[in-house]
Amino acid sequence: MNKERLEEIEDRFYKTGYEINTASPEPQQIRADLHHLIYTVNEQAERVEELEQQNKRYRELIKKMKRMVYDPDVDCGMICTEIIEMEESE
């Protein structure tokens, strides 16, 4: 995502109001800006989905760790192994 590009679009939007009847911006520029905004939103939506899945995995791991901590048959080494395996799977 290009922050500078988004700022340019924002400036252009607020300065001109994107009124098609005025001399600027050109319709081609409007299309290019909209394309960029749509691409950016789609990119962010994909990232949100990835982060939600990652958060789900972490929540499940935390629940598992809590169970392990209270299990008298589990030692610290087993918990550490679980953490290492989780880190390696990312």
Secondary structure, 3 states (H helix, E strand, C coil): CCHHHHHHHHHHHHHHCCCCCCCCCCHHHHHHHHHHHHHHHHHHHHHHHHHHHHHHHHHHHHHHHHHHHHCCCCCHHHHHHHHHHHHHCC
